[in-house]
Amino acid sequence: MKPAPFDYYAPDSLDEALRLRSELGPEASILAGGQSLVPMLNMRLAAPVALIDLRKLDELRYVRASADGVAVGAMTTHRTLERSEEAHAVCPLLRESLELVAHTIVRNRGTIGGSIAHADPAAELPSVLAVLGGKVTARSVRGQRDVAASELFTFHFTTSLEPDELLTEVWFPAVPTGGGSAFLEVSRRHGDYALAGAACVVSNGSTRLAYTGVGPTPVVVESDDPDAAAAAASPADDIHATADYRRQLMRVLTARALAKARERAGSAL
Ligand SMILES: Cc1cc2nc3c(=O)[nH]c(=O)nc-3n(C[C@H](O)[C@H](O)[C@H](O)COP(=O)(O)OP(=O)(O)OC[C@H]3O[C@@H](n4cnc5c(N)ncnc54)[C@H](O)[C@@H]3O)c2cc1C
């Protein structure tokens, strides 16, 4: 199928993109890597009146790692972040989860901002952002604000971003010194969306997990009890797996992810 007709804009600067976002209103869509949006256009699951393509905005392509965490420009590709040694050194969850996102060819085009803004409950990065307690920066012609991961994901494919806002940066806090982390998932084939996934961070006295694919948003649990995690989730039956099977995957992934994160944190935990 072919997309419904739309107007196309490729602004040269962020200011121009923000102005277009404000003027064209909620019926226009942002185009980032296009790996999710273009199939939706082709299948006519989305029919925006206009596309605002961010591809010229080099100012949104960066990875800035420090001891505190990693700031990632929205138009940075999955592959760039995956390959960043600086990001890996302070936040190994990033590479570990990104390697499970689709295949290299998709990760060469798909962006970090697109993955977060798309808010697919089966995607890896929203859970990574949630388990780390990260945040995003949203900008509009009205100004700039930070949105915590806990406030960002509101439902399937839905965020609390306003219709005139652009997501410009994603902030992934570092795994605490002395802590450990792990990301594990179960999918039918490598590169498929996960049936369920678990991001885990352990540090002195605290345990935090966020699950992928088991509810409308990432499910965050601060407990090492696999049954508590399964009880907190609201997975659905679908053509890929039953809700009960997904809950069982959560129990298994909880145990495995905790063991791996603790091993990485060292014997003190
Ligand atoms: C075959 C295949 C397999 C895949 N498997 C996986 C997988 O296993 N795990 C996974 O996580 N993903 C998977 N994906 C999706 C992939 O990761 C996408 O790249 C990602 O979901 C969206 O990123 P994008 O840059 O392509 O965004 P686009 O497709 O361009 O946009 C997606 C949505 O986000 C909005 N958006 C994008 N950028 C911004 C912004 N800066 N501000 C506000 N809104 C914005 C768009 O308007 C659109 O609604 C797969 C895709 C394909 C084609």
The ligand as a Gaussian input file, in Angstrom:
#p B3LYP/6-31G(d) Opt

LIG

0 1
 C       11.587000      -4.875000      11.351000
 C       11.588000      -3.989000      12.568000
 C       11.826000      -4.559000      13.806000
 C       11.852000      -3.768000      14.949000
 N       12.106000      -4.355000      16.151000
 C       12.188000      -3.583000      17.251000
 C       12.524000      -4.153000      18.530000
 O       12.754000      -5.362000      18.666000
 N       12.571000      -3.313000      19.599000
 C       12.320000      -1.965000      19.497000
 O       12.401000      -1.259000      20.495000
 N       12.016000      -1.408000      18.315000
 C       11.946000      -2.177000      17.198000
 N       11.651000      -1.598000      15.995000
 C       11.327000      -0.149000      15.959000
 C       12.586000       0.664000      15.837000
 O       13.322000       0.598000      17.027000
 C       12.223000       2.139000      15.542000
 O       13.354000       2.739000      15.085000
 C       11.719000       2.976000      16.702000
 O       10.615000       2.421000      17.334000
 C       11.264000       4.351000      16.242000
 O       12.361000       5.114000      15.956000
 P       12.402000       5.956000      14.625000
 O       13.529000       6.924000      14.784000
 O       12.427000       5.054000      13.463000
 O       11.028000       6.804000      14.738000
 P        9.924000       7.098000      13.636000
 O        9.409000       5.831000      13.060000
 O       10.387000       8.151000      12.709000
 O        8.817000       7.753000      14.613000
 C        8.113000       6.949000      15.547000
 C        7.103000       7.837000      16.303000
 O        7.773000       8.708000      17.199000
 C        7.498000      10.083000      16.887000
 N        8.761000      10.803000      17.055000
 C        9.969000      10.444000      16.547000
 N       10.931000      11.275000      16.959000
 C       10.310000      12.210000      17.745000
 C       10.785000      13.335000      18.472000
 N       12.078000      13.671000      18.494000
 N        9.897000      14.067000      19.179000
 C        8.573000      13.722000      19.198000
 N        8.068000      12.650000      18.527000
 C        8.932000      11.918000      17.806000
 C        7.011000      10.060000      15.449000
 O        6.184000      11.155000      15.156000
 C        6.281000       8.737000      15.390000
 O        5.002000       8.880000      15.944000
 C       11.609000      -2.354000      14.848000
 C       11.370000      -1.785000      13.595000
 C       11.365000      -2.581000      12.459000
 C       11.137000      -1.941000      11.116000

